[in-house]
Amino acid sequence: MLGQGDHDAIVSRIYASAVGDGSWSDTLSFLARSFRSDAAVLRLADLSGEFIAAESSRPDPNEASAYYLGELFRKDPRSPHLLNAPLGSIYYDHLLWNVEEMNQNRWCREACEVLGVTYQLGAHIRLPNNLTLCVAILSTEAEGHASAEAIAAFRRLAPLIEQASTLGQVIETQTATRSALLNTLASKTDGVILLDAAGAPTFMNDAAAAILASGDGLTLAEGTFLTRRPPETRRLQHLVKAALSGVKQSEAAPGGRVLVTRPSGRRPYVVSVMASPPTERFLAGRAIGCVIHLQDLAAVRLPSREALQEVFGLTEREADFAIELVSCADLQRAAAKAQMSVNTARNHLQSISRKTGVKGQTELVQLLGRL
């Protein structure tokens, strides 16, 4: 029934769908056709059986989800048997229940009529993150029960479906984590640049792009970092090369820091070069070879109004004054910029100090500058 070529094609499609390179709907359609069945379905749930998502070979993408979330699935007497099938096993109708007895049940007959299928052959798989997956081939009354040959063929497929689905879950989790990390890096006021194993930038946040674009002492030309002073350039390039190669210069990890002076006369940049862990270089390939951190010592980091209100419970006017105080580090200038009298500013300062738990203006400016 299922030749080696068909088997290999199904496995290839399942892996592609699991890692996001193919449509589950198309893969399930191919699976159903390969087993000469009407349809195929995939159901994702947690360990308690609570429904999470479903995919189907049917044209309507919402049909499977509507069924699993609906009253018909809950009343179908076969549902508890399906949900309680042992993890890591394959299942089929005459293994889990008395088919003739089920055919006499009103809800079972109604489910078969609504779905247009009567029999199923599936696998119940445990995934990472306390998830379970059911993949089933659905057959009509005319197509009949799964044959012994079909069961044997599906039994050979089941471990590969589990491997592919597990891989897909791991990749999806890592992708989500990486996306959250990059979003965090993008919002940092310090510059962050990620280099691949060859030294080419794979990520650069807005702060790093602004520093390099300013041309004030540090640039990136054709993949090479340059400064206005040759000794600084040589030091920086040496650190990057060492970090990418993974060769330690001392007992410390590869990488280090260099102070980059600026023609504008403003305070310098501190450029930190950090090697990625060996496991990261191995697993991610060319994704991350090392991390470049750019700190502008001249930059004044201003807290946001929303953060001040949410974290410390400041009023809008207190937050406005606090921002100007961090910017100016001078009470009278901050009061003028916030368009309030000095006496009002002093009252706000006392209130803000009480809410933040600091003593004195200097300590307050230092605290809020970190937010």
Beta strands, then each sheet from edge to edge (+ up, - down):
strand 1: 39-46
strand 2: 51-56
strand 3: 89-92
strand 4: 119-127
strand 5: 131-139
strand 6: 191-195
strand 7: 201-204
strand 8: 218-221
strand 9: 224-227
strand 10: 255-260
strand 11: 269-275
strand 12: 290-296
sheet 1: 2+ 1- 5+ 4- 3+
sheet 2: 7+ 6- 12+ 11- 10+
sheet 3: 8+ 9-
end
